[in-house]
Amino acid sequence: MQTRLSTEERQAEIVEAALRLASESSPALITTGDIAAAIGVTQGAVFKHFPTKDSIWLAAMRWVRETLLQKLQAAADEAATPLDALAAICAGNGVARMEAQIAFEKLIARFPRLRRAGPTIRPDRSRFRIVDGLPVELGV
C-alpha cells in the first residue's frame, strides 16, 4: 500500500519518476500511466497533482534547473577566489552539466514549441534563450 504523502512530496516523487523514465526512453513515449506505475499510484493520483502531462515535464525542467544551479552555487561557494569559482563551475561540474544537457535535449524534443528566435550563443556554440526562467535550446 502506498504511503500518503504531502502534495509537495508527491509532486517531487512524480517528477523524479518522470526523469528516471526519461533516462530510459523518449519523454514523448512515456505515459502518465507509466509514471503512475513507477511510483505505485493510480493515473488519477498523478492527475490530482499535475493537470496535464506537459505540466509534469515543465516541473521536471524547473527541477533540473534548480538542482543544477544549486550544484553550481555550491561549487562557487567552496572556492577561495572568483577565478577558482569560475574554474570549479566550468570544470568541476562537467557531469552535472552533461546530465542537465541530456535532460534539456530530451525535454526540448518533447516541447518543440519552446524553441524561440533571437538566440544567445554560448561559448560552446550551442544556442539557448531563457523562457519562463528556464534555459531553452533553440533550433538552428
N, C-alpha and C positions, 0 to 999 in steps of 0.2 A: 504494500500500500504506500502510495506517495505521501510524503510529509507535507503538511500545509505550510507554505512559505509566504512571506510578505510579498506585496506587489513588486517591490524593487528587487527582491531576491529571485522571484520567479522570472522577471524580465531579464535579469542577468543570466539566469540559467538557460533561458530560451536563446539569447544572443550567443552565449558560449556554445550551445549545441549547434546553432546555425553556422558559426565559424568553423567548428570542428568538422561538420559535414561538408562545408565548402572546401576544406583542405583535401577532401577525398573525391569530390565531384563538382561539376559546374553548379553555381548557385541557381541557374535557370532550371536545372533538373531537380532541385531539392524542393519538396512539397512541405506544406505546413504539417501534413501527416507524418512525414519523415522526421521533422523536428520534434513533434509531439512524441513519437515513438522513441526517439533518442533519449528523452528525459522521463519517459514513463507516465505521460499525461494524455488526455484526450485532445483532439484537434480543437474542440470548443474551448478548452482551457488555454490554448495558445492564443486564440482569438479574443479571449477575455482580457489578455494583457497587451495585445497588439491588434489594431483593427484590420490591418492588411499584411500580406507577406512583404510588400515593399517597406512597410514601417519597421519590420524586423531587420531588413538589410540596412536601412538608414540608421537604426540604433547600433547595428554592428559596425558601421563606418564610424560613428561617433566613438564607440568603444575603442576601436583601433587607433583613432586619432588621439584620444585622451591617454591611452596606455603608452603610445609612442612618445608623446610629449612628456609624460612623467619620467620615462626612462632617459630621455634627453636632458631633462632638468636635473635629474639625479646625477648624471654624468658631469654636467656643468657645475653643480654644487660641490662635487668632490674635488674639483680641480683647484690647483694653487693659484694659477694665473688665468687671465682671459684666453691667452693663447693655448694653454693646456686644456681649458674647457672646450675650445673650438676643436682641438685635436681629438679629444675624447668623444665629442659628439659626432665628428666625421668618421673617425676610425674605429672607436671602441664600440659603436653600436651598429656595425655592419649587419649583424644577424637580425637585429630588431628592424632595421631599415629594409632589409630584404623581405622579411616576413610581412611588413606593412605594405611594401610594394606589391607583393603577390596578392595579398588580400584586396588592395585597392584595384588591381588589374581585374580580379575576378568580379568585384562589385561593379566596376565601371562597365564590364562586359554585360552585366545584368541590367544596368541602368544607363543605356546609351543616351537617354535624354539629358543626362547630367553633363554631357560634353558641351562646352561653351567656346565662343570665339574670343579673341583677344588674349592669347596665352602669354604666360611668363616663361622664359627659357631658364631652366636651372643649369648649373654648371655641368651636370652630366648629360645635358642636351635633351632631357625629356621635358615635356611641356605640361604645365598644370595651371589651374586657376582655383582660387578659393571660392566655393559655392556653399552658402549657408554655413560658413565656418569650417568647411571640410576641403582638403586638397583634392582636386578632381583632375584626372588625366584628360588631356584634350586630344581629339583626333588630329592627325596630320593632314 
